[in-house]
Amino acid sequence: MSNSWKYGNPVEVTFCGDAVAAVADKVAGRGYCLVTYNDHPYFDDIVAAISARVGTPAVVVREVEPNPSFNGLRGLCRTFGSAATPPEVIVAFGGGSVIDSAKALAVSNGDFANVQGFLEGRKGAEAVKAMPIIAVPTTFGTGSEVTSWATIWDTDARKKYSLNRPDLYPEHAIIDPSTSLGVPRGLTLATGLDTLSHALESIWNVNANPVSANHAIFAASELIDALPRLVDDLGNLELRTRVARASLFAGLAFSNTKTALAHSLSYYLTLHHGTVHGIACSFMLPAVMRSVIGQNAACDQALARIFGDDLAAGADRLDAFLTGLGVSTDATDYGVTRENWLAAIDDALDGERGRNFIGTRDAFLSSAA
């Protein structure tokens, strides 16, 4: 962690108990596009409630995929572009896939070719300007409500892209823990572990700074304490509030650092083995932690505030935390061979997120063996 650093985040955050009222306040009479899911009656009710409170949307976009892809986003952009009156703001009410899809819509001008051209380097950032986004996460783990990027997948080419532009920070983030009450155990677990990964990955990171570290320490400590209890008591609003708050703080941490090795490795597992993102980016956290112990004094100090002074024992407790939640920390349990895993590690270390990692290949291989 350098003595010279900066931290910034332009998103206005509202933490509240009535997301629909907050949406109405933030839309403030503008024409809006509503982006949400179509696979649960809860979201039918949300569309109706927002429409009644805010007014009829200029267009509603609901065919959102779990992992937004080139193929799926083409259709979403066509729907978005079909509005008789172009919207002035996008309301994204859902999980990370909804918020990431909204970010693609925001720079599409109704045509995904604009987004694809930018992602593939054929169009510059000036080609399309993003429109404002109001983000309301309903699963807590994405962090997308306070970051300037979105994850987009070219599933045909088996390639992951990051749509990254300074104008994609949402205008407002509205955090209402009650919106997550219907989220089942598996998704609660996976998104909670994504939160943990965001927090820890922002600590063992070349871009870490004292502000991001404080956010990350709070997020990881809260998550480790609250998540195991929440997955056994899904209707507990107090626990959901704690996890929602942890997710927000983890987002504020990695909004400035980006993620590191565990996330870089996760893309291989998601693309080639279908591993759910929150699991794919978290199961190697104990091995990554072991590999960074002693590499950087500020990282060690931050980790000690979460796990105590004996960091090796802390890594063991992190391993036990994951296995206690039913998450294996052995890569071969996810369908990958050791040979392919070693190749994936090399690719991950060479990737953008891998280059944020403060550790070394040899130390990680030793820890992951």
Secondary structure, DSSP 8 states (H G I E B T S, - for coil): --SS-------EEEE-S-HHHHHHHHHTT--EEEE--SSSHHHHHHHHHHHHHH---SEEE----SS-BHHHHHHHHHHHHT-SS--SEEEEEESHHHHHHHHHHHTTTT-HHHHHHHHTTSS-TTSS----EEEEESSTT--GGGSSEEEEEETTTTEEEEEE-GGGS-SEEEE-GGGGTT--HHHHHHHHHHHHHHHHHTTSBTT--HHHHHHHHHHHHHHHHHHHHHTT-TT-HHHHHHHHHHHHHHHHHHHHH---HHHHHHHHHHHHH---HHHHTTTTHHHHHHHHTTT-HHHHHHHHHHH-S-HHHHHHHHHHHHHHTT----GGGGT--HHHHHHHHHHHHHSTTGGGB-S-HHHHHHHH-
